[in-house]
C-alpha cells in the first residue's frame, strides 16, 4: 500500500461519498461530510457544527 497524503485521502473519501449520496439520501440527514483543507471532517448535525454537504 502506498502512503497517501491527507489531501489525496480527503479527495478519495469525498468522491466516494458523492457516489454514495445518490444511493443513500437518508445518510445525509444523520452525518454531514465536508472536505476542509487537507482533511475530511465528520460533523454531527445534533451538535450544530457549521458544515456544508
Backbone as ProteinMPNN parsed JSONL, in Angstrom:
{"seq_chain_A": "XXXXXXXXXXXXXXXXXXXXXXXXXXXXXXXXXXXXXXXXXXXXXXXXXXXXX", "coords_chain_A": {"N_chain_A": [[0.841, -1.203, 0.0], [0.588, 2.146, -0.929], [1.612, 5.157, 0.643], [-0.719, 7.602, 1.23], [-1.273, 11.092, 0.819], [-2.796, 13.433, 3.082], [-4.487, 15.081, 1.688], [-5.032, 13.652, -0.669], [-6.367, 11.454, 0.41], [-8.588, 12.756, 1.434], [-9.793, 13.69, -0.907], [-10.399, 11.258, -2.19], [-12.164, 10.116, -0.331], [-14.169, 12.037, -0.38], [-15.073, 11.876, -3.052], [-16.016, 9.254, -3.053], [-18.089, 9.5, -1.227], [-19.753, 11.238, -2.594], [-20.717, 9.592, -4.595], [-22.056, 7.697, -3.069], [-23.952, 9.288, -1.982], [-26.002, 9.567, -3.794], [-27.158, 7.041, -3.723], [-27.761, 6.693, -0.989], [-29.714, 8.772, 0.41], [-30.727, 9.268, 2.846], [-28.675, 9.127, 4.667], [-27.521, 11.557, 4.613], [-28.975, 13.113, 6.31], [-28.227, 12.278, 8.851], [-25.389, 12.419, 9.037], [-22.91, 14.759, 8.133], [-20.575, 15.478, 5.643], [-17.539, 17.078, 4.895], [-14.982, 18.454, 2.898], [-12.244, 19.827, 4.249], [-9.685, 21.939, 3.854], [-6.989, 19.941, 4.061], [-8.171, 17.747, 5.097], [-10.808, 15.455, 6.005], [-13.686, 16.28, 7.591], [-15.873, 15.061, 10.089], [-19.139, 15.751, 10.907], [-21.566, 16.125, 13.346], [-25.003, 16.504, 13.098], [-26.622, 17.064, 15.216], [-25.082, 18.372, 17.089], [-24.796, 20.78, 15.982], [-22.644, 21.843, 14.472], [-21.021, 24.019, 12.251], [-21.407, 23.134, 8.981], [-21.155, 22.115, 5.553], [-22.851, 20.274, 3.011]], "CA_chain_A": [[0.0, 0.0, 0.0], [1.317, 3.411, -0.958], [1.128, 6.13, 1.622], [-1.417, 8.713, 0.593], [-1.272, 12.332, 1.59], [-4.109, 13.725, 3.66], [-5.311, 15.687, 0.641], [-5.493, 12.58, -1.55], [-7.367, 10.698, 1.151], [-9.783, 13.593, 1.514], [-10.425, 13.69, -2.224], [-10.96, 9.927, -2.414], [-13.32, 9.963, 0.542], [-15.201, 12.95, -0.867], [-15.626, 11.301, -4.277], [-16.77, 8.072, -2.662], [-19.317, 9.945, -0.58], [-20.614, 11.824, -3.609], [-21.384, 8.476, -5.263], [-22.979, 7.076, -2.124], [-25.006, 10.263, -1.697], [-27.101, 9.274, -4.698], [-27.821, 5.834, -3.248], [-28.277, 6.841, 0.366], [-30.028, 10.172, 0.712], [-31.055, 9.356, 4.264], [-27.454, 9.292, 5.441], [-27.231, 12.987, 4.639], [-29.65, 13.682, 7.473], [-27.512, 11.928, 10.078], [-23.992, 12.823, 9.06], [-22.53, 15.68, 7.066], [-19.144, 15.389, 5.375], [-17.016, 18.234, 4.18], [-13.538, 18.468, 2.736], [-11.74, 21.083, 4.787], [-8.233, 21.99, 3.68], [-6.431, 18.65, 3.671], [-8.753, 16.682, 5.91], [-12.255, 15.283, 5.932], [-14.241, 16.404, 8.934], [-17.2, 14.491, 10.282], [-19.882, 16.654, 11.764], [-22.857, 15.64, 13.786], [-25.991, 17.556, 12.929], [-27.206, 17.375, 16.517], [-24.235, 19.317, 17.811], [-24.917, 22.038, 15.249], [-21.373, 22.387, 13.999], [-21.264, 24.576, 10.927], [-20.888, 22.288, 7.913], [-21.928, 22.069, 4.321], [-22.801, 18.965, 2.364]], "C_chain_A": [[0.879, 1.258, 0.0], [0.745, 4.345, 0.094], [0.505, 7.302, 0.876], [-1.319, 9.95, 1.473], [-2.685, 12.574, 2.101], [-5.042, 14.292, 2.598], [-5.87, 14.617, -0.289], [-6.574, 11.756, -0.877], [-8.682, 11.455, 1.191], [-10.533, 13.582, 0.19], [-11.087, 12.354, -2.512], [-12.234, 9.739, -1.608], [-14.472, 10.811, 0.035], [-15.871, 12.38, -2.11], [-16.494, 10.092, -3.973], [-18.114, 8.478, -2.072], [-20.277, 10.56, -1.586], [-21.379, 10.728, -4.347], [-22.43, 7.857, -4.356], [-24.167, 7.982, -1.842], [-26.236, 9.991, -2.554], [-27.893, 8.072, -4.193], [-28.489, 6.05, -1.903], [-28.508, 8.31, 0.693], [-30.291, 10.358, 2.196], [-29.826, 9.617, 5.114], [-27.077, 10.769, 5.567], [-27.847, 13.645, 5.867], [-28.835, 13.459, 8.741], [-26.115, 12.525, 10.138], [-23.686, 13.736, 7.878], [-21.02, 15.618, 6.89], [-18.699, 16.598, 4.579], [-15.502, 18.122, 4.066], [-13.034, 19.831, 3.179], [-10.222, 21.07, 4.681], [-7.719, 20.653, 3.202], [-7.032, 17.517, 4.474], [-10.255, 16.611, 5.718], [-12.79, 15.33, 7.351], [-15.598, 15.737, 8.978], [-17.943, 15.365, 11.272], [-21.231, 16.047, 12.105], [-23.852, 16.776, 13.7], [-26.565, 17.984, 14.275], [-26.4, 18.422, 17.266], [-24.185, 20.676, 17.138], [-23.572, 22.673, 14.914], [-21.61, 22.888, 12.576], [-20.596, 23.718, 9.858], [-21.762, 22.431, 6.684], [-21.845, 20.666, 3.763], [-21.986, 19.103, 1.107]], "O_chain_A": [[1.786, 1.404, 0.82], [-0.449, 4.32, 0.391], [1.13, 7.909, 0.006], [-1.287, 9.865, 2.7], [-3.646, 11.985, 1.607], [-6.242, 14.018, 2.605], [-7.043, 14.663, -0.658], [-7.573, 11.398, -1.5], [-9.753, 10.876, 1.007], [-11.759, 13.476, 0.164], [-12.207, 12.312, -3.021], [-13.249, 9.269, -2.122], [-15.618, 10.363, 0.019], [-17.097, 12.396, -2.217], [-17.566, 9.919, -4.553], [-19.145, 7.879, -2.376], [-21.491, 10.418, -1.445], [-22.548, 10.906, -4.688], [-23.536, 7.531, -4.787], [-25.253, 7.51, -1.506], [-27.369, 10.161, -2.103], [-29.123, 8.067, -4.221], [-29.633, 5.646, -1.693], [-27.616, 8.999, 1.188], [-30.109, 11.445, 2.743], [-29.918, 10.254, 6.164], [-26.4, 11.171, 6.513], [-27.307, 14.616, 6.398], [-28.758, 14.337, 9.601], [-25.706, 13.07, 11.163], [-24.153, 13.505, 6.762], [-20.271, 15.695, 7.864], [-19.412, 17.075, 3.696], [-14.825, 17.742, 5.021], [-13.35, 20.854, 2.573], [-9.554, 20.277, 5.345], [-7.976, 20.259, 2.064], [-6.458, 16.43, 4.529], [-10.891, 17.586, 5.318], [-12.403, 14.532, 8.204], [-16.38, 15.828, 8.032], [-17.432, 15.679, 12.347], [-21.936, 15.525, 11.241], [-23.585, 17.882, 14.169], [-26.95, 19.14, 14.448], [-26.953, 19.253, 17.985], [-23.595, 21.616, 17.67], [-23.387, 23.882, 15.054], [-22.318, 22.251, 11.796], [-19.373, 23.588, 9.83], [-22.931, 22.809, 6.758], [-20.877, 19.948, 4.013], [-21.798, 18.126, 0.382]]}, "name": "protein", "num_of_chains": 1, "seq": "XXXXXXXXXXXXXXXXXXXXXXXXXXXXXXXXXXXXXXXXXXXXXXXXXXXXX"}
